[in-house]
């Protein structure tokens, strides 16, 4: 795997783009803290971009299955680079509306880029290396987040906010150039593309029977809602914790600690998978995520706050590479574009609902009580789906014995 040039291009591009992304995210939080006093209004602003990404989801899935995935990544990368210009206008004018335009373009480009990326990974590495590749790819992404937030925390104190976005634009431009050097062999999928071109107008309708016929895929899709319950309002919670503790430094500590926890989890998940089944990993760490949410009841104590995000980071570091590998190996490759676009769209809908809910609950009941409610709900979902999975597995054994 490490001799594959495409692997190094994807990993290097992810690292550089991740730096740009997190410089921009810290900039977004700083801009909203200055211009928008209400947590709920902040959530509405962030939700605007997510809604745009959801709207183009079906089109993104069809195009990813119909045309070359590298082309999809290049066009979406160009749009992402161009979108930063709108944020520079927002800073110069002090207008939140230009920030909304920036978020819309950014999320639309992401709606095309990430399904194409997920569909491209199985085409550049062998199936036996997928879990390792997913873990390393997510680790590189997390490392860029840790460094990006740390660097942003330093730069925001010594340079204008505009400078963060200029660096972000440069990072996106470098990712675009690196993507030009990708060589993806899609020969095996071309006959399928020609065959499915006429029926692909139905979009996600072709994917639903596949998901329904693969219980392991359906269960994994449902379980991904548990970490999203934490991640959806992540940035709002970080802002709220910063205000609760009257500390700007805690934001960088939270992002860095959660990122380190994620990297440790993604590094160790390969070893854990040698001793445990994928569903043991998924169910175990969905319970751990619920526990980490409950721990935020003590959000006024910096040490316990950092511990909560460290535990959460480790849990999702094990959870997401396992889920991604299941999707890439169990779903037929000719449906990857539509499936990953559907999953991306489902994640965005979930993110939007959780984002709005988080903003509303932070304004009405505060972080600590909200954390207990979210944690209890996560534990309930994990328990419910765990017993449902056991029932499905028992039914399958009975069916196999009968046949």
N, C-alpha and C positions, 0 to 999 in steps of 0.2 A: 504493500500500500504506500509506503513512504518513498518509493521510487517513482510514483505516479506524479507527473508534473501538474495534472489537474487538481490533485489533492492539495498541493502546496499553493496553487493559485486561489482555490476556494478558501483555504485557511488564512492566507495572507490578506486576501480581500476582506474576509469577515473581520479580521482584527482591525484593519485600517478603518473600515466603514463603521465598526462598533465604536471606535474612538470618536468619530464624527457624530454618530448618533447620540452618544451620552454627553458630549459637549453641548449638543443642541437641547437635550432633555433638561439638563441643569439650567441652561439658559431659559428654557420655557418656564420652569418653576420660578426662577428669579423674576422673570417678566410678569408672570401672573401674580406673584406676591406683591409686586409694586402696583399693579393696575386693577386687580380684582380682589375685593375683600371677602367675598362669600365663597365657601367651599363648594356649595351647590352650583354656583355660576361657573366656578373653575371646572367642575365635572361636566357641565353642559358644553363648555368650550372644547374640552378634550373629546367629548362624545361626538361632536360635529365631524371631526376627521374620521372617527371609527365608522360613522354612518355612511360616509362616502365610500369607504373601503368595502362595506357590506353590499352597497348598491351595485358595485362593479364585479362582485364575486363570481356570479355565474358566467359572465363574459370572460373573466380571467381564466376560469377552469377550462372553458371550451378552447380558447386560443392556445393555452399551454399544451393541450392534447393534440391540437391540429398542426401547430407550426413548431419550428425549432426552438427548443427551450433557451438556447443561448441568445436568440433574438429577443425573446420575451424579457430576459434578464438585462439585456443591453438597453432596450427602450425604456423599461421601468427605471433602470439606473440613471438614464439621462433625465427623466422627469423628476426623480428624487433630487438630483443635483440642481436642476433649475428651480425647484420649489424653495430653496433656501433664500432666493432673491426676495420672495414675498415677506419672509421674516425680517430681512434687513430693512425693507420698507416699513414694516410694523414698528421697528425700533426707532427709525428716524422720524416717524409721524406720531408715535405713541398710541397708535390705533390697535385695539384688540381685534378688530375685524380683519385686518391684514394677517394677523396671527391665525385666525380661523381659515383663511384662504391657504396659508402655508400648510396647516395641518391636513386640509382636504387633499391637496396635491401629494403630500408626503404619504398619507394613508392609501391613496389610490395606487401610487407606485408600489407600495408594499403589498397590496392585494394581488398584484401581478408577479412581483419578484419572488416572494417566499414560496408560493406553490411551485413555481418553476425551479427554484433551488432545491426544494425537497424532492421533486421528481427527477432532478439531474443527479443527485448524490448516488442513487442505486445504479446509474449508468456509468459512473466513473470509478466505482469500487466494487469489489466482489461481495457477494451476499455474506460470506463468512466474516468480512471485515466491517459490516454495516454498523454493528453496535459500537465497535471501537471508533469508527469514523464519526458517528453521531455524538459520542461522548467527547471526543477531541474537538469537534466543531463547536459544540456548546461550551466547552471549556475555553476555547479561544474567544468566543463571543463574551463570556463572562469576564475573562482576563481584560479584554478591551473595556468592559463596563467598569471594572475596578479601577483601572488606570485612567479611564476617561473621566469618571466622577472625581477622582483624586486630583487630576490635572485641572479639571474645571473648577474645583473648589479653590485651587491656588490662583488660577488665571482670573477668576471673577473678582478677586480682591485687588489685582494689580493692573487690569486692563478693562476697557469698556465692554459692555455686553455684546456689542456688535462684533468684537474680535473673536468671540467664541463661535459665532455663526460663520465667520469667514474661514476659520479653521475647519469647521464642519463641512462647508462647501468644498474645500480642498480635498478632504478625505473621501467624499462621495465621488469626486472627479477621478481620484486615483483608483477607486473600486471599478469605475466604468472602464478605465484603461486596462486594468488587470483582466476584466471579464472578456475583453477582446481576444485575449490569448488562450481562452478555454477551448478545448477540443472535446466535444461530446459526441460519442457514437450512438446515433439513434436509428441505425439501420434496422435493428430488430423490430422497432415499433412503427416503421414507416408503412408496412402493409396494413397494419391495424388502423393507422391514421386515415389511409385512403378509404378503408372500408367503413370507418365510423364517421367520416366527414359529413355524410348526409344526415345521419341520425343524431349528431352531436348538438343539434339545435335544441334538443330536449334537455341538454345540460345535466343538472343534478339528478334528473329522473333516471338516467342510466346508472347512477351510482347507488341509489337507494336499495335496489335489489341485491347489489353486491354486499352492502353493509348488513342488510337483513340476513343474508345467507352465511355471514361470518360472525358468529356470536362473540368471538374474541375481539374482533374489531369494534363491534357495537359497545361492548363492555368497556373497552379502553377509551372510546369517545366519551362515554358517560363519566368515567372516572376523571377525565381531564377537567371536568367542571370544578373539582375540589380545589386544585391549586389556583384556578382562575378566580375563585372566590376571594383569594388573598391578593392575587396579582392585579385584578381589575382596578382596585382603588389604591394601589401601592404608592403612587406618587402623592396622592392626597393624604394618605396616612403619614408619609414621611414629612410633609409640610406641617401636618397637625402635631406630630411628635416634636418637631423642631420648635413650634410655638408653645407646646405644653411644657417643654423643658427649658424654654427661653435660651435655645442654643442653636446657632447656625452650623456648628461643627458636627452635630449629631447626624445631620443629613449625609455627610461624607462617610462617617463611621458606619451608618446603616447600610449604605450601598456597598461599601468595601467589604463589610463583614458578611453580608448576604452573598456577595459575589465569591468570596473565598470559600464559604460553605458549599456553594454550588460547584465550584471547581473540584473540591475534595470529593463530593458525591459523584460527579461525572467521571472522575478518575477511578474511583473504587467500584463503580457499578459493574464493570466488566468482571472483576473478581467475585462480586456478590452473585452475579448471574451464573457462575460456575457451580454454585451451591444451592441456588434457589430458582424457582420457576419465575417467568416474567410476572405472573399475577401475584405471586407472593410479594415480589418487589413493589408492584403497584399498590396493592391493598395496604401493606405495611406502612409505606411512606405517605399514603393518603391520610392514615391515622396520625402520623407524626405531624403532618401539615396542620391538621385540626388542633393538635396540642400546642403547636407554635403560635397559632392564632389566640388561643386561650391565654397564653403567657403574656400577651400584650395588655392584659388587664393591669399589669404593673408597668405601664408605659411611662410613668413619672420617674422610674428608677432607670438611669442610663444603662447600667450593667445588664439588667434583665431585659431591657429593650434590645440591646445588641445580641444577647443570647437568643432571644426569640427569632431574630432574623438570621442568625447563624444556623439554628436548627432548621428553619424553613429553607434556607439556601441548600443545605445538605440534602434535605428530603427531595426537593425538586430536581437537584442534580442527579439523583438516582432515578426519579420518576420519568422525566421527559425523554432522555435517551432511550429508555426501555419502550416507552409508548411510540416514539418515532420509528424504532426498529420494527415493532409489530406492524405498524401501518405500511412501511416500505416493503416488508416481506410477505404479508398476507394479502394485501390488495393487489390485483393484477396490474402490471406496469402500464397497460394501455388505458387504464382508468386513473392513473396517478395524478394527472393534471386536474381533472374534475374533482377527485377525492380530496386532494390537498387544498384545492380552492374552497370546497365545501367545508372542510375542517377549519380553514382560515376564516371563512365567513361565520361559522358557528362560534369560533373563539371570539370574533369581533362582536357578535350579538351578545354573547355572555359578558364580555368585557364592558360593553356599553351599559347593560343592565346593572352590573355590579358597580360600575363607575358612578352612575346616577344614584344608586342606592347608597353607596358610600358617602357621597357628597351630602345627601339628604340626612343620613343618620348622624354624620359628624356635626351637622348644624343643629340637630334636634336632641340627640342624646349623648354625644361625645364619643371619643375614641374608645375608652375603656369598656363601656357597656356594649358598644357595637362589636368589639373584639370577642367578647364572651358569646354574643349571639352568633356571630360568624363561625367561631370555633365549634360551638355546639351543633350548628347546622352541618358543618363539614364532617364531624364525627358521626352524626346521624346518617348522612349520605353514604359514608364509607361503610358503616355497619349494614345498611340496607342493601347496597350493591354487593357486599361480600356474601351475604346469605343468598341473594339472588343468583350469584355466580355459582355457589355450591349447589343450588337447586338445578341450574342448567347443566352443570357437569354431571350430576347424578342422573338426570334424565337422559343425557347422552350415553352414559354407561349402560343404562337399562335398554336403550335402543340397540346399542352394539351387541349386547348379550342376546337379545331377542333375535337378531339377525344371524 
